[in-house]
Amino acid sequence: MMVSSPAVLPVYGLCRWGLRRRTWLPRPPMVRPSGQVSWAPAWMAATVTLEPTGRCCWDEPVSILVSGLAPDQPVTLRTSLRDQKGALFRAHARYRADGGELDLTRAPALGGSFAGLEPMGLLWAMEAEKPCLKLVKRDVQTPLTIELEVLDGHEPNGGWLLGRAVHERYFLAPGVRRQPVRAGRARATLFLPPEPGPFPGIVDLSGVGSGLMEYRASLLTGKGFAVMALAYYNYEDLPKAIEHLHLEYFEEAVNYLLNHPQVRGPGVGLLGISGGELCLSMASFLKGITASVIISGSVINVVGTLHYRGETLPPADLHLNIKMTKDGFADIVDVLNIPLEGPDQKSFIPVERAESTFLFLVGQDDHNWKSEFYANEVSKHLETQDKEKPQIICYPGAGHYIEPPYFPMCRPSMHTMVGLPVIWGGKPRAHAMAQVDAWKQLQIFFHKHLGREKGIIPPTL
């Protein structure tokens, strides 16, 4: 975060000749189209204060305070950021000052991208300017920079600019070590906490089409874990397609982590989103996996034919039962059979073989597939095999991509396997609340099952 002394960020105001720092010239009151007189005299510059004032990671909340306003002054707050390809994401909300200041922890938004008391709404409510874009962070060594503007009034396009601040959100906590891994066939990045180890180890897998994604692993490392983000196709010299996946590759990566001097055994954890069924297959076939978190996963194999030591697990048949929304996006929630009958049984992952405990995090408005149904199928199957049932946490109104906190909900984007832009489901506020809770729950789960003393959870959680 860019900070001036001591905790107040630089703000800028518009004078008659352009943008100058804290330079305001008197002007007559501005009359709105409705005939209302503007509350903001030209010499008043709002002061924007952000807490915490130091380096801030993406998954940490930030409080926003705007001072120097008139009592009951209507203002609009607007945020924007550009991703690494230059795509614009933005949000706005309308407020009314309380006694000359605006504290987003106490002031409800009156409308805009969201409404109500949402201190972090200006982040999670961001939407891409162009359709079918999902906010991702590929280079975790640089922050995402958010520009916050305070505008006079409630006009849709904003009134006079009262103040501006720049807020940088990082993906590497101070001291976190990033180490590229090129061990045998494994292509990955290992993140280690700054303090002396060993640490609980976790393998992090992203969904189909992702290549090597590091942002979740880097953020989770800041919570005391050694996390290895693992690529499995479409990256460097790895296969470009996933018609066939050999679990020996993943076994090699798991063993690398298990044998690392900074990783505490006797087992490691798995974390998978969207392609969570790949984590489920790893836990079912491979040794050394103690705890697995499956986010929006399936109990049937869908990514391609799995191979392991002479065994094969074919993918399920997909059905062209695709509906189109009124906006022209595909809704693929029914492309897999429910219930699982007949031919689908050949693709059922043999979860009864797993030595891992499981946590399923599912959005009840998931439109990629019915992940709640699949989580319950795992539970029923393990119960019939006299195995420990998984923990299942369901989030009403949450969609498919349950990301770390404050990532904007992805509405539609291109689906690599389908070849069309699809909707992922979710209601923005419910989805945002689910992401905050899911992030906490998976940390609790991993600390409980991978910690130095099983069942001991850090007081901060």
N, C-alpha and C positions, 0 to 999 in steps of 0.2 A: 504494500500500500504506500502511496506517495503521501507524505505527511509533512505539514509545517508545524512550527512550534506553537504550543506544545501538543494539542490534540485537535486542532482546528485545521481543516483542509483549505487550501486557497480557493477563493470564490471570485467570480468575475461578474461584472454587470455591464449592461449595454448603455452607453452614452449616445448622444445624438450622432456622433461621428463613427460609431462602431464599437468594437469590443475593447474595453480597457479594464485593467485590474482596479477594482474598488474606486472607480472614478465615475461619479454620477453628477449630471447637471440638472438643475431644476427644469421642470416642464409642466405644462398644464395637465390636470387629470385627464386620463385617457377615457373616452366614452366608448362603451361597447355598443355593438349593433342593437342590443336590447334597450339602450338608453342608460344602462347602469354606468356609474362612474367607477373607474379602476381604483382599487384600494392602494395601489403601490405608487408612492411618490418616487420620482426618478432618482432621488439621492439615497434611497434605501437599498442597501445590499444585504441579501440574506447570507447568513453564515451556516455552513453545513459541517456538522461534526459527526464522525463515525467512530464507533467503539466495537471491537478493539482498535486501537490506533496503530498497532504494529503490524507485522506480517500476518496475514490471515489466509488460512487454507479454504478451498472451495466449500468443504462440507461444514464449515463453522458459521454460526449465525452472526450477523452484524446488526447493530442498532444504529438508526439514522435519526438525527436531531437537526431540525432547521430552526434557527433563531433569527431575530431581527425582523420579524413580520409584524403587521398590524393586528390588533385583536380581531378575531373572526375573519381574517383575510382568506379569501378563496385562492388556492394555489393548485397547480398540477405538478406532480413529480414524474419525471421521465427517465428511464434507463435505456442504455443501448450498449451493445458489444459487437465486435466482429470476430468471427472464428478465424482459423489459420488460413482459410481460403478467401477471406474477405466478406463472407456472407454476413448480413446484418440481422441481429436479433434485438427486439426491443419490447418494452412494456411501459405503461403509464397508469397513473391513478390520480384521482381528484380528492383533495382534502380541504379542510377548513382549520385555520390556525386556532389554537386555544391560548388566549392570553399573550399572543405575540410569538408563540413558538409552536413547533410541530414535532411531536415525539411519536414515531411510528409504532412504538410499543404500547402506546395508549390511544392513538388516534385511528379510528376506522376509516378506511377508504370509502368514499361516497360513490364510486363508480370508476369505470375505465376498464383496464385489463382484468380487474378483480374488484370485489367489494368486501367490506368488513374489516375486522382487526387482523391484519396479516403483515407482521413486521418484515417478513422476507418475500412478500408477494412480488416486489419489483424485480426479483430474480427468477423465481419459479414460474411466474406468469409470462415470461418473455416468449415471443413467437418470432419465427423467421419471417423476414420480409418476403421471401420467395417461398412458394409451397414446396412440400416434400423434402424439407431439410431437417436433419437432426443435429443438435449441438453435440459435438464430440471434441475431445482434446487429445491430439496425437502426440504433441511434443510437451511432455509434462515438466520440462526444465524451464519453461517460460510461463508466466501467469496469463490469465485472461483479464483484460482490462475493461472495466465497466465505467461508463460515463454517466453521471447522475446530474440532471438539470432540474432546477426549481423555476417554474414559470408562473407568472401572475395570472390568476383567473382560471376559469374552467372551459375555455374555448377548446374545441377539438384539436386545433392545430397549435395551441399554446399561445400565451400572451407574451408580455415582456419577460426577458430572461433576468431573473433575480439572482441566481447563483449557480455555480457548477462545481462539481468535485469529481476526481478520478479515484477509482477504487480498484486495486489489483488483488486478484484472488489466485493463490498459488496451489500447486498440486504436489509439491514436495515440502513436507514439514522441515523446519531447520535441522540440519544434520543428517537427514535421511540419505542413505547411500544408494546410488543407482549403478548396477553392474550388468552390462550385456552378457548373455549366456550363449555360447556357441560350443556346447559340449556334446560330442558325437553328432547325432542328428538333431538334437534339441535346439530350437531357436526361441529364445525367451529373454526376458529382462528380470533380474532379481533385485528387489528393494529390501534394504536392511535398515532397522532403526539405528539411531546414532549411538545409543548406549551399548555397553558390552553385552554380548549374547551368552548363551544361545537363546533363540526365540522360537515360539510356535511357528511352524511352517505351513503355508497355504499355496496351492496352485490355483491361479485365477484364469478362467477360460471365458472369452467373449463369444458372442453368437456368430452365426453364419455371415460371411462376407467381411469380417472385421480385420483380418490380418493380425497385426500385433497391437493390441490396445492396452495402454499402461495406466490410464488415469485412475481406475478403481484400485488397482494394486498399489499405486503410489500413495493414495490417500489412506488406504487401510494400513499400510506400513506405519503411518504416524500414530497408530493405536497400539503399537507394540508387537506387531507380527512381522515375520520374514515372508514376503509375498512375491511369488514368481508369476508374472504375466506370461502365459505360454501361447505362442502362435502354433497353428496346426495345418494351415494351408494358406495359399495366396500371399506368401511372404518370403522374400529372398529366394533360396533354392528349394523351398518346400513345394509340394504339388500345387498346381493352380486350381484344381477342382477337388471335390470331395465325394466322387462316386464310390471311392474305396478309402476307408480309414483303418489303419493298422494300429491296434492298441499297444503294440510293442513300442511304438514311438512315445506314447504317453507314459508307458511304464518306465522308459529310459529317463524321462523328465522327472517323474516321481522319485526314482532312485537317486537322481542327481540331488534333488532337494533333501531327501532323507540323509544322504551322506555328507551334506555340507556341514562344516564345523560350526557355523553360526545357527544351525537349525536343531532344535530339541526334538528328539523322538519320543516314543517309539514309532509314532505315526504322524501323518500330515493331514491337512484339511484340503477340501476341494470347494471352489466357489464358481458357479456357472450361471449365466443369465441367457435366456432365450434358448441357446444350445445346452440347456441344463441337462437334457437327456444324455448328452455325451459324458457329463460328470457322473450321471447315474450309471452309465455303462462302465466307466472307469472304476467306480466303487464296487461294482458287481463282479468284475473280472480280475482286478489287480489287488495285490497285497500292499499293506503299509498305509492304508487310508482309514483314518479314525473318525473323521467328522466331515459331512458334506452338506453344503447349503445349495439348494436348487431353487433358482428364481425363475418362475414362469416356465417350468420344464414340462416334459412329456415322459410317460412311462413306456412309450413305444419308440423304437428307433426310426428316425425320419431323415437323418442327414446323409446317409449313404450306407453301403454295405460295410459292416464292421467285421474285422478279422482279428482273431487272437489265437495263436498256437493251434491252428488247424480248425478252430470253430469259426462259424460265420453267423452273423445276425443281419438278415436282410432288412431293408427299409420297408415301412408300411406303404401300402398303395394310397396314393392321393386321388381324391375325387374332384372333378371339375364343378364342384358345387360352390361357385364363386358368385356372390351378389355384388352389385355395384351401388354405391351410395349416390345420393342426389348430386354430390359434388364430383362424381366421376371417379371415385377411388374404389378399389376392390376391398370387399369384406370377405376374408378367407376363414372365418371362425369355424365353418362347417366342412372344411376340406378333408378332415380326418373323421373316421367312423366313430360314432358314440351310440351304443356301447361297443366295447371291443369284442368283436365276434369273428368266428371263422378264420379267414386268411390273416386277419390282423394278429392273431395269437402267435404267429411265427416271428413277429417283430417285437414281441413283449420282452422287455429287458429283464433278465433273471435276477431281480433285486434280492431274492432270498439268499443268494450267495454272498452278499455284501457283509463285511465285518464292520462297516461304518454305521454311525448314528446319522440320522437325517433331519434336516430342517427344510421344509418347503415354504417359500414365500410366494403367495399367489395373489394376483389382482382379479377380483371377481368380474371386472369388465374387460378382461383380456380378449382381444379380437384376433390374436394370432392363432390361438386354439384355446380350448377350455381347460386351462391349466389347473383349475380347482378340481375338476373331474379326475384328471390324471393323478393329482396328489392323493386323492381319496382312493383311487385304484391301487396305488402303491401301499397305502395303509391297509386296505382289505386283504391284499395279497400277502403281505408280511404277517398279518394276523393269522391267516390260514396256515402259514408255515411255522407258527409258534415263534415268530421273531418279534423283536422290539418294534412297536409302531413308531412312525415318524412324528415329529412335531410339525403341525401345519398351522400357519398363520395366514388368514384370509383378510384381504383389504377391500371393503366395498368401494366401488367407484374408481379403483386403480386399474390401469391398463397393463400392457405387456411389459414395457421397458421400465422396470423398477430400478432406478439408478441411485447413486449416492445423493444425499440431500441437495436440494435447490437447483438441480438440473431441470430445465424446462421439459414439460411433458412433450414427447414426440407424438404428434397427431397422425399424419400420414407420411410415409417415406417409401422409397423404393425397396422392394423385397427381392433379394438376390435370387432366391430359388423360384419365386413366382414370376419374376420379370415384369411386375407391375407395381405401381405405387399402391400400398395397402394402408388401411387404418389399423392402429394398434390398440385402440380403445382407451378409456379412462376419462374422468372428469378432472379438470386441472387442479382444483383445490384438494379434492380427495386423494388424487394421485400424489400431490406434493406432500401431504401429511403421511401417506403410506411410505414414501421414500425416507422421511425422517425416522419413522419408527423401524422400518426394515433394516436400516443402517445400524441402529442400536441393537436390534435383536440378533443380527448375525454376529456382531462383536461379542455379545453375551454368550451366544452358542459356542463360538470358537474358543473363547477364554475358558468356558466350562469344560469343554471336551479335549482341548489341546494344552491347557495351562499346566504350569509346574505342579500344582495340586488340583486334580480334577474337581470341578464343582466350585472352585474359588473364583469369584467374579470381582474385578476391580471396583472399588467404591465409587468411582466416577460413573459407572454404568448402573 
